[in-house]
Amino acid sequence: MGAKKIRFNDVCYRQGFLEVTANIHPGHINLETWEIHPDLDISEKEFD
């Protein structure tokens, strides 16, 4: 199963991404977060 990405940009100084990957190890999930500088606009960012 591929990773799922969620964009958070309602509050510009706390914007970023959350990536969730299931079964990274048996019975586990992997969570990765990225905080993006508030001067960058991520509202139209397309996910791979």
N, C-alpha and C positions, 0 to 999 in steps of 0.2 A: 504494500500500500504506500502511495506517495505522501509527501508532506502536505499539510493544509496550512495556508497562511491567512492571517487575519490582520487587517490594517486598523490602527487606532490613530485618528487624527482630529478628534473633536476638540481637544485642548492642545493647541499648537506647541506649547513648551513641554508637553509630555507625549508627543507623537512617536509612533514607531510600529513595529511589526511583531507578531507572535507566530511562531511556526510550531506545529504539533505533528509529530511522526509516531505512528503506532508501531508496536512490536519491534522497536529498535533492538531489544533483547527480549526473549520469551517472557510475556507477562508484564512488560514495561512500556512506557511511552517516553518520548524525548520532547522537551520543551526548550525552545530557543527564543530569545527576545533580542530585539534591536531597538535602541533609542536613537531617533533621528533628530538632527539639529533643527531647531525651530525655524531657521531661515529657509529651509528646503520645503518645497511643496510636494507632498506625496499623495495628494488627493486623486491624481490621475495615474498613479503608478500601476502598471499591469504586472501580474504575477506570471512567472515562467510556467 
